[in-house]
Amino acid sequence: MRFRKVLTLVTVSIAGAKLNELNRYMNIMSDFGSSALLKKA
């Protein structure tokens, strides 16, 4: 039972890290998009 708990914690932390990375990527893309729009204007 203990092993299962550890496995769940590891899975959750990995998923959290992936979400964090995705969020950062989306932020970078939106920053890039808005700066490109500003340059066009």
Order of alpha helices (4+ residues) and beta strands (2+ residues): alpha
